[in-house]
Amino acid sequence: PVLELQKTETPTAAPVVKLRTLTIKTDRDFSQMVEEEMIVFRAILEGVENRNITTEVQWQVVGNIGRFNSPGVFSARLGEAVAELGESFGSIVATWKDPVTGETFLAKTPIFKVKAKINLDFEQRG
C-alpha cells in the first residue's frame, strides 16, 4: 500500500486594517444658499463603527460665503469684498486629528454658491 502524506497549512491571520474616513453630512441640499440661511453640518468618522465627531473637528469656511456660529452650524453671508457681485462660491472643510494615533483626517464639501438676499419689500409712498 502507498501512504500519502498531505501537508496541512495553518492559515495565517491577515493584519487587521482599520480603514477610517471623515465625511461631512447634512440633511438638506446646500448647493445654492441665500444669505442668512443656516445649515447644520455633521462630521462623521466612518470605519468599523460610525462616530459623530462634529464638536471635535475644526471647521473652516473657504471663500467669502459665511461663518460658523458653533461647531457644525454654518450661517451664509457674503463678505464685503464680494457682496456687490451678488454671489460667491466656496466650500466647507473639516479636519480632525486622532488623539491616539496622531493621524489627521480631512473632509470637504463640493464647491457651492451663496447668493445675496434681495429684499423685495419696497415701501410704497404716493
Backbone as ProteinMPNN parsed JSONL, in Angstrom:
{"seq_chain_A": "PVLELQKTETPTAAPVVKLRTLTIKTDRDFSQMVEEEMIVFRAILEGVENRNITTEVQWQVVGNIGRFNSPGVFSARLGEAVAELGESFGSIVATWKDPVTGETFLAKTPIFKVKAKINLDFEQRG", "coords_chain_A": {"N_chain_A": [[0.823, -1.187, 0.0], [0.377, 2.281, -0.702], [1.37, 5.081, 0.993], [0.059, 8.214, 1.487], [1.044, 11.422, 2.215], [-0.293, 14.357, 3.41], [0.186, 17.785, 3.304], [-0.616, 20.023, 5.714], [-1.676, 23.322, 6.034], [-1.505, 25.94, 8.283], [-3.724, 28.509, 8.529], [-2.682, 31.849, 8.196], [-3.311, 34.721, 10.059], [-4.648, 37.547, 8.579], [-3.416, 40.879, 8.656], [-5.223, 43.161, 10.641], [-6.842, 45.818, 9.309], [-7.77, 48.988, 9.985], [-9.79, 50.862, 8.366], [-10.538, 54.164, 8.104], [-12.542, 57.001, 7.503], [-13.241, 60.473, 7.176], [-16.26, 62.108, 6.953], [-18.439, 64.618, 5.713], [-21.702, 65.443, 6.46], [-25.146, 66.35, 5.814], [-28.591, 67.25, 6.225], [-29.942, 68.47, 4.192], [-30.135, 70.007, 0.91], [-27.493, 72.022, -0.129], [-26.485, 73.311, -2.272], [-27.138, 75.742, -3.495], [-27.309, 78.466, -1.717], [-28.905, 81.112, 0.127], [-28.117, 84.283, 1.48], [-28.197, 84.586, 5.034], [-29.405, 82.162, 5.443], [-29.211, 79.134, 7.303], [-27.314, 76.214, 7.94], [-26.88, 72.925, 9.146], [-24.063, 71.092, 9.572], [-22.665, 67.826, 9.843], [-19.961, 65.998, 11.16], [-18.747, 62.91, 10.439], [-16.991, 60.162, 11.548], [-16.142, 57.524, 9.776], [-15.937, 54.006, 9.737], [-15.032, 51.029, 11.31], [-16.959, 51.42, 13.213], [-19.402, 53.946, 13.015], [-18.968, 57.279, 13.971], [-20.109, 60.243, 15.399], [-18.416, 63.162, 15.242], [-18.704, 65.878, 15.297], [-18.408, 68.066, 17.093], [-15.763, 67.866, 17.677], [-14.127, 68.375, 15.516], [-12.215, 70.707, 13.496], [-13.696, 73.355, 11.988], [-13.779, 74.992, 8.861], [-14.279, 77.726, 6.701], [-14.021, 78.135, 3.303], [-13.576, 80.724, 1.264], [-15.534, 83.744, 0.707], [-18.166, 83.316, 1.998], [-19.583, 82.968, 4.339], [-19.898, 82.03, 7.85], [-19.077, 80.018, 10.769], [-21.285, 79.595, 13.403], [-21.326, 77.978, 15.598], [-19.868, 74.748, 16.391], [-20.304, 73.015, 13.45], [-22.575, 74.464, 12.71], [-23.435, 76.455, 10.223], [-23.651, 79.707, 8.884], [-24.84, 81.451, 6.19], [-23.376, 84.147, 4.518], [-22.43, 86.817, 2.571], [-19.167, 88.09, 2.095], [-17.727, 91.393, 2.533], [-16.009, 91.994, 0.42], [-17.072, 90.673, -1.765], [-19.751, 91.179, -1.849], [-21.058, 93.09, -3.478], [-21.108, 91.827, -5.887], [-23.129, 90.049, -5.742], [-23.148, 87.312, -5.464], [-21.22, 84.45, -4.431], [-18.713, 81.87, -4.369], [-17.78, 78.924, -2.556], [-16.525, 76.584, -0.076], [-16.8, 74.08, 2.525], [-14.621, 72.917, 5.018], [-13.535, 70.261, 7.04], [-11.403, 69.236, 9.634], [-9.725, 66.745, 11.518], [-7.809, 65.433, 14.14], [-6.64, 62.4, 15.229], [-6.419, 61.671, 18.561], [-5.09, 59.497, 19.622], [-3.563, 58.047, 17.652], [-2.455, 60.115, 16.197], [-3.016, 60.542, 13.595], [-4.237, 62.486, 10.879], [-7.333, 63.58, 9.642], [-9.308, 64.658, 6.866], [-12.052, 66.334, 5.443], [-14.204, 67.597, 2.89], [-16.699, 69.75, 1.499], [-18.427, 69.792, -1.678], [-17.835, 72.538, -3.949], [-19.939, 75.307, -3.493], [-22.624, 77.688, -4.101], [-23.379, 80.903, -2.755], [-25.934, 83.191, -2.622], [-26.801, 86.683, -2.714], [-29.119, 88.091, -0.408], [-32.125, 89.357, -1.424], [-34.11, 92.01, -0.766], [-37.376, 92.401, -1.312], [-39.35, 93.938, -0.322], [-40.538, 96.696, -0.862], [-41.046, 100.015, 0.152], [-44.03, 101.683, -0.343], [-44.892, 104.777, -1.371], [-47.132, 107.422, -2.014]], "CA_chain_A": [[0.0, 0.0, 0.0], [1.094, 3.559, -0.79], [0.932, 6.005, 2.039], [0.17, 9.599, 1.024], [1.083, 12.421, 3.269], [-0.792, 15.663, 2.972], [0.696, 18.907, 4.091], [-1.686, 20.924, 6.139], [-1.171, 24.666, 6.34], [-2.322, 26.696, 9.214], [-3.941, 29.838, 7.937], [-2.137, 32.976, 8.955], [-4.291, 35.797, 10.173], [-4.295, 38.769, 7.856], [-3.417, 42.012, 9.573], [-6.482, 43.893, 10.694], [-6.661, 47.199, 8.877], [-8.927, 49.81, 10.347], [-9.949, 51.958, 7.419], [-11.443, 55.19, 8.609], [-12.619, 58.216, 6.699], [-14.051, 61.551, 7.728], [-17.278, 62.511, 5.983], [-19.324, 65.718, 6.11], [-23.085, 65.148, 6.069], [-26.191, 67.299, 6.158], [-29.91, 66.724, 5.887], [-30.58, 69.248, 3.125], [-29.32, 70.445, -0.216], [-26.906, 73.332, 0.13], [-25.769, 73.696, -3.482], [-27.368, 77.171, -3.71], [-27.851, 79.053, -0.494], [-29.136, 82.553, 0.142], [-27.642, 84.885, 2.728], [-28.967, 84.425, 6.268], [-29.806, 80.772, 5.642], [-28.294, 78.371, 8.143], [-27.307, 74.775, 7.68], [-26.138, 72.162, 10.148], [-23.198, 70.05, 9.038], [-22.197, 66.834, 10.81], [-18.732, 65.303, 10.791], [-18.877, 61.51, 10.823], [-15.815, 59.328, 11.361], [-16.673, 56.248, 9.317], [-14.987, 52.9, 9.791], [-15.639, 49.875, 11.954], [-18.201, 51.982, 13.743], [-19.546, 55.349, 12.651], [-18.99, 58.113, 15.171], [-20.335, 61.662, 15.153], [-17.365, 63.947, 15.9], [-18.962, 67.257, 14.864], [-17.867, 69.055, 18.043], [-14.326, 67.642, 17.842], [-13.372, 68.773, 14.325], [-12.031, 72.13, 13.229], [-14.475, 73.741, 10.815], [-13.203, 76.134, 8.156], [-15.001, 78.193, 5.514], [-13.118, 78.552, 2.235], [-14.296, 81.686, 0.436], [-16.304, 84.777, 1.409], [-19.549, 82.847, 1.893], [-20.249, 82.861, 5.631], [-19.081, 81.667, 9.017], [-19.668, 79.058, 11.692], [-21.749, 80.161, 14.669], [-20.899, 76.978, 16.566], [-19.406, 73.6, 15.61], [-21.244, 72.424, 12.516], [-23.696, 75.351, 12.359], [-22.949, 77.43, 9.253], [-24.559, 80.787, 8.517], [-24.426, 82.016, 4.907], [-23.264, 85.603, 4.484], [-21.394, 87.255, 1.642], [-18.189, 89.022, 2.643], [-17.764, 92.731, 1.923], [-15.248, 92.012, -0.831], [-17.835, 90.073, -2.866], [-21.182, 91.465, -1.678], [-21.635, 93.83, -4.608], [-21.256, 90.91, -7.02], [-24.416, 89.38, -5.568], [-22.969, 85.89, -5.201], [-19.847, 83.98, -4.301], [-18.569, 80.428, -4.26], [-16.858, 78.462, -1.53], [-16.787, 75.238, 0.435], [-16.585, 73.858, 3.948], [-13.594, 71.904, 5.273], [-13.451, 69.777, 8.418], [-10.192, 68.461, 9.912], [-9.713, 66.107, 12.834], [-6.587, 64.682, 14.439], [-6.87, 61.319, 16.177], [-5.532, 61.899, 19.704], [-4.34, 58.277, 19.945], [-2.583, 57.708, 16.615], [-1.884, 61.315, 15.599], [-3.417, 60.595, 12.192], [-5.113, 63.611, 10.577], [-8.377, 63.3, 8.655], [-9.838, 65.864, 6.243], [-13.226, 66.163, 4.574], [-14.657, 68.885, 2.359], [-17.911, 69.733, 0.69], [-18.233, 70.336, -3.028], [-17.962, 73.999, -4.021], [-21.334, 75.704, -3.649], [-22.868, 79.115, -4.302], [-24.212, 81.676, -1.835], [-26.456, 84.38, -3.301], [-27.224, 87.786, -1.861], [-30.54, 88.137, -0.094], [-32.717, 90.554, -2.022], [-35.316, 92.418, -0.053], [-38.363, 92.898, -2.269], [-40.387, 94.637, 0.425], [-40.322, 98.121, -1.112], [-42.06, 100.885, 0.783], [-44.787, 102.372, -1.382], [-45.432, 106.08, -0.955], [-47.769, 108.018, -3.162]], "C_chain_A": [[0.868, 1.251, 0.0], [0.496, 4.493, 0.237], [1.133, 7.432, 1.534], [0.136, 10.53, 2.226], [0.588, 13.747, 2.701], [-0.256, 16.721, 3.914], [-0.486, 19.797, 4.459], [-1.067, 22.257, 6.522], [-2.106, 25.327, 7.326], [-2.492, 28.091, 8.636], [-3.359, 30.923, 8.835], [-3.161, 34.093, 8.941], [-3.791, 37.022, 9.421], [-4.308, 39.928, 8.842], [-4.734, 42.776, 9.5], [-6.194, 45.357, 10.35], [-7.932, 47.958, 9.227], [-8.98, 50.997, 9.389], [-10.96, 52.933, 7.983], [-11.391, 56.378, 7.671], [-13.498, 59.22, 7.423], [-14.988, 62.021, 6.63], [-18.106, 63.65, 6.557], [-20.715, 65.395, 5.581], [-24.012, 66.275, 6.499], [-27.522, 66.706, 5.712], [-30.606, 67.492, 4.774], [-29.594, 69.598, 2.033], [-28.767, 71.832, 0.09], [-26.177, 73.863, -1.107], [-25.971, 75.166, -3.846], [-28.056, 77.726, -2.474], [-28.03, 80.548, -0.676], [-28.65, 83.065, 1.491], [-28.673, 84.737, 3.843], [-29.536, 83.022, 6.443], [-28.754, 80.085, 6.507], [-28.403, 76.9, 7.768], [-26.445, 74.094, 8.729], [-25.378, 71.046, 9.442], [-22.813, 69.11, 10.17], [-20.926, 66.206, 10.277], [-18.826, 63.885, 11.338], [-17.556, 60.797, 10.524], [-16.329, 57.933, 11.033], [-15.569, 55.202, 9.334], [-15.69, 51.7, 10.362], [-16.963, 50.281, 12.59], [-18.243, 53.454, 13.359], [-19.695, 56.171, 13.921], [-19.155, 59.576, 14.783], [-19.291, 62.448, 15.948], [-17.482, 65.432, 15.54], [-18.322, 68.286, 15.791], [-16.36, 68.922, 18.228], [-13.493, 68.124, 16.657], [-13.177, 70.283, 14.287], [-12.751, 72.427, 11.921], [-13.858, 74.975, 10.195], [-14.046, 76.447, 6.928], [-13.959, 78.662, 4.508], [-13.916, 79.444, 1.295], [-15.075, 82.663, 1.305], [-17.795, 84.456, 1.375], [-20.268, 82.737, 3.233], [-19.296, 82.484, 6.74], [-19.818, 80.618, 9.845], [-20.036, 79.761, 12.983], [-21.339, 79.272, 15.833], [-20.472, 75.756, 15.764], [-20.511, 72.982, 14.757], [-22.369, 73.319, 12.062], [-23.157, 76.516, 11.52], [-24.032, 78.435, 8.919], [-24.027, 81.447, 7.248], [-24.437, 83.539, 4.966], [-22.131, 85.973, 3.538], [-20.463, 88.25, 2.33], [-18.237, 90.342, 1.897], [-17.067, 92.776, 0.57], [-16.043, 91.482, -2.02], [-19.319, 90.426, -2.834], [-21.79, 92.171, -2.887], [-21.759, 92.969, -5.865], [-22.563, 90.131, -6.937], [-24.334, 87.883, -5.332], [-21.49, 85.573, -5.069], [-19.856, 82.468, -4.13], [-17.586, 80.073, -3.155], [-17.189, 77.044, -1.122], [-16.468, 75.193, 1.926], [-15.569, 72.73, 4.1], [-13.617, 71.555, 6.754], [-12.158, 68.976, 8.563], [-10.259, 67.942, 11.335], [-8.433, 65.31, 12.98], [-6.897, 63.664, 15.523], [-5.899, 61.492, 17.349], [-4.686, 60.677, 20.065], [-3.223, 58.021, 18.935], [-1.881, 58.927, 16.021], [-2.236, 61.47, 14.132], [-4.409, 61.737, 11.982], [-6.071, 63.231, 9.453], [-8.934, 64.621, 8.145], [-11.044, 65.494, 5.384], [-13.645, 67.539, 4.086], [-15.916, 68.69, 1.543], [-17.543, 70.089, -0.743], [-18.357, 71.866, -2.962], [-19.432, 74.329, -4.256], [-21.447, 77.222, -3.696], [-23.721, 79.679, -3.178], [-24.614, 82.948, -2.576], [-26.844, 85.437, -2.277], [-28.717, 87.704, -1.608], [-31.078, 89.452, -0.633], [-34.022, 90.844, -1.31], [-36.277, 93.052, -1.058], [-39.518, 93.638, -1.592], [-40.161, 96.145, 0.302], [-41.444, 98.915, -0.454], [-42.723, 101.671, -0.356], [-45.337, 103.68, -0.829], [-45.996, 106.758, -2.21], [-47.876, 109.432, -3.08]], "O_chain_A": [[1.937, 1.288, 0.608], [-0.72, 4.664, 0.328], [2.251, 7.818, 1.192], [-0.706, 10.411, 3.117], [1.018, 14.181, 1.633], [-0.249, 16.568, 5.135], [-1.243, 20.251, 3.6], [-0.068, 22.315, 7.24], [-3.33, 25.269, 7.203], [-1.517, 28.762, 8.298], [-3.523, 30.909, 10.055], [-3.793, 34.364, 7.92], [-2.659, 37.468, 9.608], [-5.125, 39.952, 9.763], [-5.28, 43.0, 8.42], [-5.408, 46.029, 11.016], [-9.029, 47.595, 8.802], [-8.299, 52.004, 9.586], [-12.093, 52.569, 8.297], [-10.344, 56.716, 7.12], [-14.388, 58.85, 8.188], [-14.558, 62.298, 5.51], [-18.436, 63.65, 7.743], [-20.885, 65.108, 4.396], [-23.711, 67.044, 7.412], [-27.559, 65.769, 4.914], [-31.754, 67.191, 4.446], [-28.38, 69.498, 2.208], [-29.508, 72.715, 0.523], [-25.345, 74.763, -0.998], [-25.084, 75.781, -4.438], [-29.236, 77.475, -2.232], [-27.388, 81.168, -1.524], [-28.754, 82.38, 2.508], [-29.879, 84.763, 3.597], [-30.099, 82.72, 7.495], [-27.569, 80.412, 6.449], [-29.452, 76.422, 7.337], [-25.414, 74.622, 9.144], [-25.968, 70.175, 8.802], [-22.655, 69.535, 11.314], [-20.82, 65.916, 9.085], [-18.966, 63.681, 12.544], [-17.065, 60.824, 9.395], [-16.88, 57.244, 11.892], [-14.42, 55.48, 8.99], [-16.808, 51.376, 9.961], [-17.957, 49.559, 12.505], [-17.214, 54.13, 13.38], [-20.447, 55.812, 14.827], [-18.423, 60.086, 13.936], [-19.281, 62.407, 17.179], [-16.482, 66.148, 15.487], [-17.755, 69.273, 15.322], [-15.74, 69.772, 18.868], [-12.277, 68.268, 16.78], [-13.883, 71.034, 14.959], [-12.458, 71.831, 10.884], [-13.459, 75.9, 10.902], [-14.474, 75.545, 6.207], [-13.112, 79.495, 4.83], [-14.825, 78.977, 0.609], [-15.253, 82.432, 2.501], [-18.591, 85.205, 0.809], [-21.461, 82.438, 3.257], [-18.077, 82.592, 6.613], [-21.008, 80.366, 9.653], [-19.207, 80.441, 13.589], [-21.041, 79.76, 16.923], [-20.695, 75.724, 14.554], [-21.516, 72.494, 15.273], [-23.069, 72.976, 11.109], [-22.514, 77.431, 12.035], [-25.187, 78.071, 8.698], [-22.9, 81.943, 7.227], [-25.41, 84.14, 5.42], [-21.006, 85.496, 3.689], [-20.911, 89.139, 3.055], [-18.725, 90.41, 0.768], [-17.486, 93.512, -0.324], [-15.726, 91.804, -3.165], [-20.068, 90.005, -3.716], [-22.921, 91.875, -3.274], [-22.448, 93.353, -6.809], [-23.048, 89.613, -7.944], [-25.345, 87.248, -5.032], [-20.628, 86.322, -5.53], [-20.878, 81.871, -3.792], [-16.669, 80.839, -2.858], [-18.026, 76.383, -1.738], [-15.937, 76.145, 2.498], [-15.642, 71.717, 3.404], [-13.706, 72.433, 7.612], [-11.848, 68.136, 7.719], [-10.777, 68.603, 12.235], [-8.02, 64.6, 12.063], [-7.362, 64.021, 16.606], [-4.684, 61.464, 17.151], [-3.669, 60.813, 20.745], [-2.073, 57.805, 19.317], [-0.823, 58.789, 15.406], [-1.802, 62.426, 13.489], [-5.311, 61.939, 12.794], [-5.672, 62.64, 8.449], [-9.025, 65.593, 8.896], [-11.048, 64.475, 4.693], [-13.462, 68.534, 4.787], [-16.165, 67.624, 0.978], [-16.465, 70.627, -0.993], [-18.927, 72.406, -2.014], [-20.091, 73.721, -5.1], [-20.502, 77.944, -3.377], [-24.658, 79.035, -2.705], [-23.769, 83.683, -3.087], [-27.171, 85.128, -1.131], [-29.486, 87.298, -2.479], [-30.551, 90.523, -0.333], [-34.923, 90.007, -1.267], [-36.003, 94.129, -1.588], [-40.537, 93.925, -2.22], [-39.664, 96.789, 1.226], [-42.615, 98.539, -0.498], [-42.048, 102.244, -1.211], [-46.161, 103.674, 0.086], [-45.425, 106.681, -3.298], [-48.4, 110.065, -3.996]]}, "name": "protein", "num_of_chains": 1, "seq": "PVLELQKTETPTAAPVVKLRTLTIKTDRDFSQMVEEEMIVFRAILEGVENRNITTEVQWQVVGNIGRFNSPGVFSARLGEAVAELGESFGSIVATWKDPVTGETFLAKTPIFKVKAKINLDFEQRG"}
